[in-house]
Amino acid sequence: MIEPNNSILSIGQQCRLLSISRSSFYYKPKGETEQNLSLMRRIDEQFLETPFFGVRQMTWHLRSSRDRGPSGAA
């Protein structure tokens, strides 16, 4: 969309025409952390088992399973 090598319109002018900020053009996403990916995986696995869990039940389950550790024993 934006052509950095355009000699007629600067990057700032192109961004204004597209109604985006210049910082959005230069922004490079960092990606997800391993911890966040692990948590999302646990949520997905639990949701497949219990799709009726709401936010409170899912939070309770994630916290209680974290306290038990990976083996599931207290």
Secondary structure, 3 states (H helix, E strand, C coil): CCCCCCCCCCHHHHHHHHCCCHHHHHCCCCCCCHHHHHHHHHHHHHHHHCCCCCHHHHHHHHHHHHHHCCCCCC
